[in-house]
Amino acid sequence: MSDGKPVEQGAKKTVFVLNGPNLNLLGMREPEIYGSDTLDDIAGRLEDQAHALGLEVDIRQSNHEGHLVDWLQEAAADEARSVILNAGALTHTSIALHDAIKAIDVPVIEVHLSNPAARETFRHKSLIAPVAKGTICGFGALGYELALDAAQKF
Ligand code: DQA
């Protein structure tokens, strides 16, 4: 889906889509909360959407905090357009991810499938939100597509 505005030539095109712990289990993991789409289903749609928007997506998942830190730094080194980040449970605990986002000059869009504010109190605090460009949550897998649209527009 595009708003008709082509991405300018020479503009940054790559959007990193980084997924944290347990998101490899999407589709089987608590589907009543996270939905029935697998990460591959989401990735396929994002690739099509990116193509229509004149962007590229680099979609990754890791259960390890350090990989996510490395990939945020890589996004900066590669001058990525932006990062869409679902840090999973690390959202609520990771000062390392908070610091990595602060250290880079790439806008980070925080995404959650569920709405953490409507769940257990330990999910109410996000260490990502204060350093993110913005947050999209509660719309299931659609949140990634909304985030990619946002990435194209700013
Ligand atoms: C999540 C919300 C987190 O609280 C949880 O730990 C996850 C998934 C989401 O996408 O709704 O792993 O980030």
Backbone and ligand atoms as CSV (ligand in chain L), in Angstrom:
chain,resi,resn,atom,element,x,y,z
A,1,MET,N,N,0.849,-1.196,0.000
A,1,MET,CA,C,0.000,0.000,0.000
A,1,MET,C,C,0.887,1.249,0.000
A,2,SER,N,N,0.552,2.203,-0.836
A,2,SER,CA,C,1.381,3.401,-0.908
A,2,SER,C,C,0.492,4.627,-0.868
A,3,ASP,N,N,1.015,5.730,-0.376
A,3,ASP,CA,C,0.232,6.965,-0.427
A,3,ASP,C,C,0.496,7.685,-1.741
A,4,GLY,N,N,1.186,7.007,-2.647
A,4,GLY,CA,C,1.426,7.585,-3.960
A,4,GLY,C,C,2.696,8.394,-4.030
A,5,LYS,N,N,3.248,8.734,-2.847
A,5,LYS,CA,C,4.485,9.508,-2.868
A,5,LYS,C,C,5.655,8.552,-3.020
A,6,PRO,N,N,6.367,8.595,-4.152
A,6,PRO,CA,C,7.495,7.676,-4.290
A,6,PRO,C,C,8.609,8.073,-3.320
A,7,VAL,N,N,9.371,7.069,-2.857
A,7,VAL,CA,C,10.543,7.372,-2.040
A,7,VAL,C,C,11.553,8.042,-2.959
A,8,GLU,N,N,12.091,9.212,-2.526
A,8,GLU,CA,C,13.030,9.952,-3.388
A,8,GLU,C,C,14.238,9.084,-3.735
A,9,GLN,N,N,14.763,9.372,-4.910
A,9,GLN,CA,C,15.969,8.644,-5.313
A,9,GLN,C,C,17.100,9.006,-4.364
A,10,GLY,N,N,17.866,8.025,-3.972
A,10,GLY,CA,C,18.983,8.295,-3.071
A,10,GLY,C,C,18.565,8.308,-1.613
A,11,ALA,N,N,17.230,8.283,-1.367
A,11,ALA,CA,C,16.773,8.283,0.030
A,11,ALA,C,C,17.070,6.912,0.651
A,12,LYS,N,N,17.149,6.895,1.951
A,12,LYS,CA,C,17.405,5.631,2.640
A,12,LYS,C,C,16.221,4.702,2.437
A,13,LYS,N,N,16.514,3.469,2.082
A,13,LYS,CA,C,15.429,2.573,1.687
A,13,LYS,C,C,15.217,1.387,2.618
A,14,THR,N,N,16.259,1.009,3.342
A,14,THR,CA,C,16.135,-0.248,4.096
A,14,THR,C,C,15.545,-0.019,5.480
A,15,VAL,N,N,14.535,-0.803,5.767
A,15,VAL,CA,C,13.922,-0.785,7.094
A,15,VAL,C,C,14.245,-2.130,7.754
A,16,PHE,N,N,14.939,-2.086,8.875
A,16,PHE,CA,C,15.206,-3.303,9.640
A,16,PHE,C,C,13.956,-3.615,10.467
A,17,VAL,N,N,13.562,-4.888,10.470
A,17,VAL,CA,C,12.422,-5.318,11.290
A,17,VAL,C,C,12.970,-6.351,12.272
A,18,LEU,N,N,13.169,-5.932,13.500
A,18,LEU,CA,C,13.862,-6.772,14.478
A,18,LEU,C,C,12.876,-7.312,15.516
A,19,ASN,N,N,12.980,-8.605,15.739
A,19,ASN,CA,C,12.054,-9.287,16.647
A,19,ASN,C,C,12.824,-10.023,17.724
A,20,GLY,N,N,12.368,-9.867,18.953
A,20,GLY,CA,C,13.072,-10.440,20.091
A,20,GLY,C,C,12.542,-11.794,20.525
A,21,PRO,N,N,12.831,-12.143,21.778
A,21,PRO,CA,C,12.591,-13.478,22.309
A,21,PRO,C,C,11.169,-13.991,22.115
A,22,ASN,N,N,11.109,-15.245,21.715
A,22,ASN,CA,C,9.867,-16.027,21.592
A,22,ASN,C,C,8.994,-15.649,20.395
A,23,LEU,N,N,9.416,-14.640,19.658
A,23,LEU,CA,C,8.591,-14.251,18.504
A,23,LEU,C,C,8.776,-15.225,17.336
A,24,ASN,N,N,9.780,-16.110,17.431
A,24,ASN,CA,C,9.903,-17.214,16.466
A,24,ASN,C,C,8.743,-18.206,16.638
A,25,LEU,N,N,8.067,-18.140,17.763
A,25,LEU,CA,C,6.971,-19.085,18.038
A,25,LEU,C,C,5.604,-18.542,17.634
A,26,LEU,N,N,5.587,-17.367,17.017
A,26,LEU,CA,C,4.292,-16.793,16.627
A,26,LEU,C,C,3.499,-17.784,15.793
A,27,GLY,N,N,2.202,-17.799,16.018
A,27,GLY,CA,C,1.338,-18.750,15.316
A,27,GLY,C,C,0.954,-19.903,16.232
A,28,MET,N,N,1.937,-20.310,17.097
A,28,MET,CA,C,1.644,-21.410,18.039
A,28,MET,C,C,1.559,-20.865,19.456
A,29,ARG,N,N,2.219,-19.731,19.692
A,29,ARG,CA,C,2.349,-19.208,21.051
A,29,ARG,C,C,1.116,-18.383,21.413
A,30,GLU,N,N,0.377,-18.807,22.410
A,30,GLU,CA,C,-0.789,-18.066,22.912
A,30,GLU,C,C,-1.529,-17.332,21.776
A,31,PRO,N,N,-2.081,-18.085,20.821
A,31,PRO,CA,C,-2.702,-17.429,19.663
A,31,PRO,C,C,-3.857,-16.504,20.034
A,32,GLU,N,N,-4.468,-16.755,21.210
A,32,GLU,CA,C,-5.575,-15.882,21.636
A,32,GLU,C,C,-5.048,-14.479,21.972
A,33,ILE,N,N,-3.749,-14.369,22.234
A,33,ILE,CA,C,-3.147,-13.056,22.522
A,33,ILE,C,C,-2.406,-12.527,21.292
A,34,TYR,N,N,-1.624,-13.415,20.647
A,34,TYR,CA,C,-0.713,-12.946,19.598
A,34,TYR,C,C,-1.197,-13.254,18.180
A,35,GLY,N,N,-2.318,-13.972,18.066
A,35,GLY,CA,C,-2.858,-14.254,16.735
A,35,GLY,C,C,-2.289,-15.522,16.135
A,36,SER,N,N,-2.765,-15.865,14.945
A,36,SER,CA,C,-2.379,-17.141,14.334
A,36,SER,C,C,-1.341,-16.990,13.224
A,37,ASP,N,N,-0.982,-15.764,12.881
A,37,ASP,CA,C,0.062,-15.572,11.865
A,37,ASP,C,C,1.419,-15.981,12.414
A,38,THR,N,N,2.200,-16.646,11.573
A,38,THR,CA,C,3.588,-16.916,11.947
A,38,THR,C,C,4.434,-15.693,11.570
A,39,LEU,N,N,5.674,-15.688,12.055
A,39,LEU,CA,C,6.575,-14.589,11.688
A,39,LEU,C,C,6.838,-14.616,10.178
A,40,ASP,N,N,6.861,-15.809,9.593
A,40,ASP,CA,C,7.035,-15.907,8.131
A,40,ASP,C,C,5.843,-15.302,7.393
A,41,ASP,N,N,4.628,-15.513,7.911
A,41,ASP,CA,C,3.437,-14.891,7.285
A,41,ASP,C,C,3.592,-13.367,7.305
A,42,ILE,N,N,3.987,-12.852,8.459
A,42,ILE,CA,C,4.132,-11.394,8.617
A,42,ILE,C,C,5.231,-10.894,7.671
A,43,ALA,N,N,6.338,-11.648,7.639
A,43,ALA,CA,C,7.471,-11.239,6.796
A,43,ALA,C,C,7.065,-11.183,5.327
A,44,GLY,N,N,6.290,-12.175,4.878
A,44,GLY,CA,C,5.857,-12.208,3.469
A,44,GLY,C,C,5.045,-10.965,3.128
A,45,ARG,N,N,4.131,-10.605,4.019
A,45,ARG,CA,C,3.300,-9.411,3.749
A,45,ARG,C,C,4.141,-8.144,3.766
A,46,LEU,N,N,5.083,-8.075,4.713
A,46,LEU,CA,C,5.925,-6.871,4.794
A,46,LEU,C,C,6.789,-6.721,3.548
A,47,GLU,N,N,7.263,-7.860,3.019
A,47,GLU,CA,C,8.088,-7.790,1.805
A,47,GLU,C,C,7.275,-7.243,0.634
A,48,ASP,N,N,6.042,-7.718,0.491
A,48,ASP,CA,C,5.175,-7.214,-0.588
A,48,ASP,C,C,4.892,-5.724,-0.395
A,49,GLN,N,N,4.586,-5.371,0.847
A,49,GLN,CA,C,4.263,-3.965,1.150
A,49,GLN,C,C,5.475,-3.066,0.890
A,50,ALA,N,N,6.640,-3.539,1.315
A,50,ALA,CA,C,7.865,-2.748,1.118
A,50,ALA,C,C,8.096,-2.521,-0.374
A,51,HIS,N,N,7.897,-3.578,-1.154
A,51,HIS,CA,C,8.087,-3.473,-2.597
A,51,HIS,C,C,7.168,-2.386,-3.166
A,52,ALA,N,N,5.900,-2.402,-2.745
A,52,ALA,CA,C,4.931,-1.410,-3.239
A,52,ALA,C,C,5.307,0.005,-2.800
A,53,LEU,N,N,5.974,0.105,-1.673
A,53,LEU,CA,C,6.355,1.428,-1.149
A,53,LEU,C,C,7.715,1.892,-1.666
A,54,GLY,N,N,8.393,1.051,-2.406
A,54,GLY,CA,C,9.734,1.410,-2.878
A,54,GLY,C,C,10.782,1.282,-1.789
A,55,LEU,N,N,10.504,0.422,-0.812
A,55,LEU,CA,C,11.443,0.208,0.296
A,55,LEU,C,C,11.934,-1.237,0.282
A,56,GLU,N,N,12.899,-1.495,1.157
A,56,GLU,CA,C,13.357,-2.873,1.366
A,56,GLU,C,C,13.266,-3.185,2.848
A,57,VAL,N,N,12.916,-4.410,3.167
A,57,VAL,CA,C,12.899,-4.796,4.577
A,57,VAL,C,C,13.928,-5.884,4.839
A,58,ASP,N,N,14.548,-5.786,5.994
A,58,ASP,CA,C,15.507,-6.797,6.445
A,58,ASP,C,C,14.949,-7.310,7.771
A,59,ILE,N,N,14.364,-8.517,7.718
A,59,ILE,CA,C,13.552,-9.005,8.845
A,59,ILE,C,C,14.323,-10.081,9.605
A,60,ARG,N,N,14.482,-9.888,10.895
A,60,ARG,CA,C,15.291,-10.812,11.705
A,60,ARG,C,C,14.609,-11.091,13.044
A,61,GLN,N,N,14.988,-12.225,13.630
A,61,GLN,CA,C,14.486,-12.576,14.966
A,61,GLN,C,C,15.610,-13.226,15.748
A,62,SER,N,N,15.702,-12.890,17.024
A,62,SER,CA,C,16.636,-13.587,17.894
A,62,SER,C,C,16.073,-13.667,19.303
A,63,ASN,N,N,16.446,-14.747,19.976
A,63,ASN,CA,C,16.075,-14.888,21.390
A,63,ASN,C,C,17.131,-14.272,22.294
A,64,HIS,N,N,18.165,-13.643,21.704
A,64,HIS,CA,C,19.314,-13.166,22.478
A,64,HIS,C,C,19.443,-11.645,22.408
A,65,GLU,N,N,19.480,-11.042,23.572
A,65,GLU,CA,C,19.538,-9.582,23.678
A,65,GLU,C,C,20.704,-8.981,22.886
A,66,GLY,N,N,21.883,-9.619,23.009
A,66,GLY,CA,C,23.076,-9.077,22.354
A,66,GLY,C,C,22.948,-9.025,20.836
A,67,HIS,N,N,22.237,-10.002,20.264
A,67,HIS,CA,C,22.025,-9.958,18.809
A,67,HIS,C,C,21.228,-8.711,18.433
A,68,LEU,N,N,20.229,-8.403,19.245
A,68,LEU,CA,C,19.399,-7.229,18.939
A,68,LEU,C,C,20.226,-5.951,19.055
A,69,VAL,N,N,21.105,-5.892,20.065
A,69,VAL,CA,C,22.003,-4.732,20.206
A,69,VAL,C,C,22.894,-4.620,18.971
A,70,ASP,N,N,23.487,-5.738,18.558
A,70,ASP,CA,C,24.360,-5.730,17.373
A,70,ASP,C,C,23.595,-5.270,16.137
A,71,TRP,N,N,22.360,-5.729,15.984
A,71,TRP,CA,C,21.584,-5.393,14.783
A,71,TRP,C,C,21.165,-3.919,14.793
A,72,LEU,N,N,20.889,-3.377,15.974
A,72,LEU,CA,C,20.583,-1.929,16.038
A,72,LEU,C,C,21.812,-1.135,15.593
A,73,GLN,N,N,22.982,-1.559,16.062
A,73,GLN,CA,C,24.220,-0.871,15.644
A,73,GLN,C,C,24.466,-1.050,14.148
A,74,GLU,N,N,24.149,-2.235,13.640
A,74,GLU,CA,C,24.314,-2.499,12.200
A,74,GLU,C,C,23.361,-1.611,11.390
A,75,ALA,N,N,22.149,-1.424,11.884
A,75,ALA,CA,C,21.184,-0.550,11.187
A,75,ALA,C,C,21.766,0.855,11.054
A,76,ALA,N,N,22.425,1.310,12.110
A,76,ALA,CA,C,23.035,2.642,12.069
A,76,ALA,C,C,24.207,2.667,11.096
A,77,ALA,N,N,25.067,1.651,11.165
A,77,ALA,CA,C,26.240,1.601,10.281
A,77,ALA,C,C,25.810,1.545,8.814
A,78,ASP,N,N,24.687,0.872,8.554
A,78,ASP,CA,C,24.169,0.741,7.177
A,78,ASP,C,C,23.292,1.918,6.770
A,79,GLU,N,N,23.155,2.886,7.686
A,79,GLU,CA,C,22.295,4.054,7.423
A,79,GLU,C,C,20.893,3.627,7.007
A,80,ALA,N,N,20.325,2.726,7.783
A,80,ALA,CA,C,18.951,2.270,7.526
A,80,ALA,C,C,17.984,3.436,7.668
A,81,ARG,N,N,16.869,3.313,6.983
A,81,ARG,CA,C,15.838,4.363,7.053
A,81,ARG,C,C,15.214,4.404,8.455
A,82,SER,N,N,14.890,3.225,8.952
A,82,SER,CA,C,14.366,3.121,10.310
A,82,SER,C,C,14.404,1.666,10.747
A,83,VAL,N,N,14.098,1.473,12.015
A,83,VAL,CA,C,14.013,0.124,12.577
A,83,VAL,C,C,12.617,-0.050,13.164
A,84,ILE,N,N,11.973,-1.148,12.799
A,84,ILE,CA,C,10.737,-1.556,13.462
A,84,ILE,C,C,11.156,-2.619,14.470
A,85,LEU,N,N,10.871,-2.387,15.740
A,85,LEU,CA,C,11.391,-3.272,16.791
A,85,LEU,C,C,10.263,-3.804,17.667
A,86,ASN,N,N,10.100,-5.126,17.654
A,86,ASN,CA,C,9.296,-5.783,18.682
A,86,ASN,C,C,10.289,-6.537,19.554
A,87,ALA,N,N,10.616,-5.963,20.681
A,87,ALA,CA,C,11.653,-6.544,21.542
A,87,ALA,C,C,11.102,-7.625,22.464
A,88,GLY,N,N,9.808,-7.985,22.299
A,88,GLY,CA,C,9.237,-9.023,23.168
A,88,GLY,C,C,9.411,-8.625,24.625
A,89,ALA,N,N,9.686,-9.613,25.451
A,89,ALA,CA,C,9.792,-9.349,26.892
A,89,ALA,C,C,10.964,-8.429,27.251
A,90,LEU,N,N,11.958,-8.328,26.369
A,90,LEU,CA,C,13.095,-7.429,26.642
A,90,LEU,C,C,12.647,-5.968,26.692
A,91,THR,N,N,11.494,-5.697,26.093
A,91,THR,CA,C,10.896,-4.360,26.170
A,91,THR,C,C,10.855,-3.853,27.616
A,92,HIS,N,N,10.555,-4.789,28.516
A,92,HIS,CA,C,10.251,-4.402,29.891
A,92,HIS,C,C,11.472,-4.458,30.798
A,93,THR,N,N,12.610,-4.923,30.259
A,93,THR,CA,C,13.773,-5.167,31.132
A,93,THR,C,C,15.098,-4.615,30.610
A,94,SER,N,N,15.188,-4.338,29.315
A,94,SER,CA,C,16.525,-4.190,28.724
A,94,SER,C,C,17.049,-2.755,28.666
A,95,ILE,N,N,17.927,-2.456,29.602
A,95,ILE,CA,C,18.623,-1.157,29.549
A,95,ILE,C,C,19.588,-1.158,28.359
A,96,ALA,N,N,20.111,-2.353,28.017
A,96,ALA,CA,C,21.035,-2.442,26.872
A,96,ALA,C,C,20.343,-2.025,25.571
A,97,LEU,N,N,19.099,-2.438,25.391
A,97,LEU,CA,C,18.376,-2.025,24.169
A,97,LEU,C,C,18.029,-0.541,24.227
A,98,HIS,N,N,17.636,-0.080,25.390
A,98,HIS,CA,C,17.364,1.357,25.569
A,98,HIS,C,C,18.598,2.174,25.160
A,99,ASP,N,N,19.747,1.774,25.693
A,99,ASP,CA,C,20.991,2.513,25.408
A,99,ASP,C,C,21.366,2.421,23.931
A,100,ALA,N,N,21.168,1.236,23.335
A,100,ALA,CA,C,21.531,1.061,21.915
A,100,ALA,C,C,20.677,1.971,21.036
A,101,ILE,N,N,19.400,2.070,21.350
A,101,ILE,CA,C,18.507,2.929,20.549
A,101,ILE,C,C,18.929,4.386,20.701
A,102,LYS,N,N,19.282,4.748,21.942
A,102,LYS,CA,C,19.717,6.128,22.208
A,102,LYS,C,C,21.011,6.458,21.472
A,103,ALA,N,N,21.834,5.430,21.298
A,103,ALA,CA,C,23.169,5.644,20.722
A,103,ALA,C,C,23.137,5.799,19.207
A,104,ILE,N,N,22.050,5.401,18.569
A,104,ILE,CA,C,22.033,5.414,17.102
A,104,ILE,C,C,21.149,6.535,16.582
A,105,ASP,N,N,21.467,6.918,15.350
A,105,ASP,CA,C,20.760,8.032,14.734
A,105,ASP,C,C,19.725,7.511,13.727
A,106,VAL,N,N,19.057,6.441,14.081
A,106,VAL,CA,C,18.043,5.831,13.201
A,106,VAL,C,C,16.747,5.791,14.003
A,107,PRO,N,N,15.645,6.296,13.438
A,107,PRO,CA,C,14.391,6.239,14.193
A,107,PRO,C,C,13.924,4.805,14.414
A,108,VAL,N,N,13.506,4.527,15.626
A,108,VAL,CA,C,13.032,3.189,15.984
A,108,VAL,C,C,11.528,3.260,16.287
A,109,ILE,N,N,10.778,2.396,15.603
A,109,ILE,CA,C,9.330,2.319,15.833
A,109,ILE,C,C,9.079,1.059,16.660
A,110,GLU,N,N,8.573,1.248,17.860
A,110,GLU,CA,C,8.289,0.119,18.756
A,110,GLU,C,C,6.941,-0.486,18.366
A,111,VAL,N,N,6.937,-1.816,18.214
A,111,VAL,CA,C,5.698,-2.518,17.846
A,111,VAL,C,C,5.440,-3.644,18.842
A,112,HIS,N,N,4.181,-3.811,19.202
A,112,HIS,CA,C,3.740,-4.990,19.950
A,112,HIS,C,C,2.443,-5.494,19.341
A,113,LEU,N,N,2.328,-6.800,19.245
A,113,LEU,CA,C,1.080,-7.382,18.746
A,113,LEU,C,C,-0.057,-7.126,19.725
A,114,SER,N,N,0.227,-7.387,20.992
A,114,SER,CA,C,-0.775,-7.166,22.032
A,114,SER,C,C,-0.669,-5.729,22.544
A,115,ASN,N,N,-1.565,-5.373,23.439
A,115,ASN,CA,C,-1.484,-4.057,24.085
A,115,ASN,C,C,-0.959,-4.269,25.503
A,116,PRO,N,N,0.344,-4.113,25.710
A,116,PRO,CA,C,0.920,-4.433,27.018
A,116,PRO,C,C,0.279,-3.644,28.166
A,117,ALA,N,N,-0.226,-2.462,27.891
A,117,ALA,CA,C,-0.830,-1.642,28.959
A,117,ALA,C,C,-2.114,-2.268,29.490
A,118,ALA,N,N,-2.709,-3.159,28.700
A,118,ALA,CA,C,-3.959,-3.806,29.116
A,118,ALA,C,C,-3.701,-5.190,29.705
A,119,ARG,N,N,-2.421,-5.503,29.957
A,119,ARG,CA,C,-2.075,-6.850,30.445
A,119,ARG,C,C,-1.467,-6.762,31.856
A,120,GLU,N,N,-0.649,-7.733,32.227
A,120,GLU,CA,C,-0.076,-7.764,33.575
A,120,GLU,C,C,0.727,-6.487,33.843
A,121,THR,N,N,0.796,-6.109,35.114
A,121,THR,CA,C,1.482,-4.840,35.440
A,121,THR,C,C,2.956,-4.870,35.033
A,122,PHE,N,N,3.593,-6.073,35.052
A,122,PHE,CA,C,5.017,-6.089,34.686
A,122,PHE,C,C,5.231,-5.745,33.213
A,123,ARG,N,N,4.146,-5.721,32.431
A,123,ARG,CA,C,4.288,-5.328,31.021
A,123,ARG,C,C,3.982,-3.850,30.803
A,124,HIS,N,N,3.615,-3.151,31.862
A,124,HIS,CA,C,3.173,-1.763,31.667
A,124,HIS,C,C,4.333,-0.819,31.381
A,125,LYS,N,N,5.518,-1.177,31.888
A,125,LYS,CA,C,6.669,-0.301,31.669
A,125,LYS,C,C,7.448,-0.767,30.439
A,126,SER,N,N,7.711,0.176,29.553
A,126,SER,CA,C,8.577,-0.115,28.401
A,126,SER,C,C,9.838,0.733,28.523
A,127,LEU,N,N,10.991,0.075,28.427
A,127,LEU,CA,C,12.262,0.815,28.408
A,127,LEU,C,C,12.592,1.264,26.989
A,128,ILE,N,N,11.793,0.793,26.020
A,128,ILE,CA,C,11.985,1.177,24.618
A,128,ILE,C,C,11.228,2.481,24.323
A,129,ALA,N,N,10.007,2.581,24.873
A,129,ALA,CA,C,9.125,3.709,24.524
A,129,ALA,C,C,9.779,5.084,24.679
A,130,PRO,N,N,10.539,5.347,25.771
A,130,PRO,CA,C,11.093,6.696,25.928
A,130,PRO,C,C,12.126,7.079,24.862
A,131,VAL,N,N,12.684,6.084,24.172
A,131,VAL,CA,C,13.709,6.392,23.163
A,131,VAL,C,C,13.229,6.053,21.739
A,132,ALA,N,N,11.971,5.626,21.638
A,132,ALA,CA,C,11.407,5.296,20.311
A,132,ALA,C,C,10.832,6.546,19.672
A,133,LYS,N,N,10.773,6.509,18.335
A,133,LYS,CA,C,10.082,7.574,17.612
A,133,LYS,C,C,8.594,7.519,17.951
A,134,GLY,N,N,8.045,6.315,18.033
A,134,GLY,CA,C,6.649,6.120,18.395
A,134,GLY,C,C,6.384,4.653,18.631
A,135,THR,N,N,5.195,4.374,19.136
A,135,THR,CA,C,4.830,2.997,19.482
A,135,THR,C,C,3.493,2.633,18.850
A,136,ILE,N,N,3.422,1.415,18.289
A,136,ILE,CA,C,2.161,0.898,17.746
A,136,ILE,C,C,1.899,-0.423,18.458
A,137,CYS,N,N,0.779,-0.542,19.139
A,137,CYS,CA,C,0.509,-1.800,19.839
A,137,CYS,C,C,-0.978,-2.085,19.889
A,138,GLY,N,N,-1.292,-3.369,20.013
A,138,GLY,CA,C,-2.673,-3.774,20.224
A,138,GLY,C,C,-3.422,-4.138,18.953
A,139,PHE,N,N,-2.774,-4.024,17.799
A,139,PHE,CA,C,-3.449,-4.304,16.526
A,139,PHE,C,C,-3.004,-5.629,15.908
A,140,GLY,N,N,-2.386,-6.487,16.699
A,140,GLY,CA,C,-1.916,-7.759,16.179
A,140,GLY,C,C,-0.858,-7.544,15.101
A,141,ALA,N,N,-0.815,-8.483,14.148
A,141,ALA,CA,C,0.208,-8.427,13.096
A,141,ALA,C,C,0.093,-7.174,12.231
A,142,LEU,N,N,-1.111,-6.597,12.179
A,142,LEU,CA,C,-1.294,-5.359,11.413
A,142,LEU,C,C,-0.355,-4.252,11.889
A,143,GLY,N,N,0.042,-4.320,13.160
A,143,GLY,CA,C,0.932,-3.291,13.711
A,143,GLY,C,C,2.227,-3.141,12.924
A,144,TYR,N,N,2.747,-4.275,12.403
A,144,TYR,CA,C,3.988,-4.204,11.624
A,144,TYR,C,C,3.752,-3.432,10.321
A,145,GLU,N,N,2.576,-3.664,9.727
A,145,GLU,CA,C,2.265,-2.983,8.454
A,145,GLU,C,C,2.045,-1.490,8.694
A,146,LEU,N,N,1.381,-1.160,9.801
A,146,LEU,CA,C,1.196,0.258,10.148
A,146,LEU,C,C,2.555,0.919,10.374
A,147,ALA,N,N,3.444,0.179,11.006
A,147,ALA,CA,C,4.785,0.722,11.284
A,147,ALA,C,C,5.556,0.947,9.985
A,148,LEU,N,N,5.402,0.041,9.019
A,148,LEU,CA,C,6.129,0.205,7.751
A,148,LEU,C,C,5.573,1.409,6.981
A,149,ASP,N,N,4.263,1.592,7.047
A,149,ASP,CA,C,3.676,2.799,6.436
A,149,ASP,C,C,4.255,4.050,7.088
A,150,ALA,N,N,4.343,4.015,8.420
A,150,ALA,CA,C,4.906,5.173,9.144
A,150,ALA,C,C,6.353,5.399,8.727
A,151,ALA,N,N,7.106,4.304,8.576
A,151,ALA,CA,C,8.523,4.421,8.196
A,151,ALA,C,C,8.675,5.075,6.821
A,152,GLN,N,N,7.699,4.843,5.948
A,152,GLN,CA,C,7.790,5.430,4.606
A,152,GLN,C,C,7.502,6.934,4.649
A,153,LYS,N,N,6.684,7.338,5.631
A,153,LYS,CA,C,6.173,8.699,5.623
A,153,LYS,C,C,7.055,9.699,6.348
A,154,PHE,N,N,7.967,9.240,7.203
A,154,PHE,CA,C,8.841,10.234,7.860
A,154,PHE,C,C,10.284,9.965,7.557
L,1,DQA,C1,C,4.961,-8.493,22.949
L,1,DQA,C2,C,4.500,-8.069,24.347
L,1,DQA,C3,C,5.529,-8.444,25.392
L,1,DQA,O1,O,5.057,-8.073,26.685
L,1,DQA,C4,C,5.755,-9.950,25.393
L,1,DQA,O2,O,6.754,-10.294,26.323
L,1,DQA,C5,C,6.083,-10.466,24.043
L,1,DQA,C6,C,5.314,-9.975,22.902
L,1,DQA,C7,C,3.877,-8.257,21.874
L,1,DQA,O3,O,4.223,-8.254,20.705
L,1,DQA,O4,O,2.695,-8.117,22.224
L,1,DQA,O5,O,6.911,-11.359,23.876
L,1,DQA,O6,O,6.095,-7.730,22.589
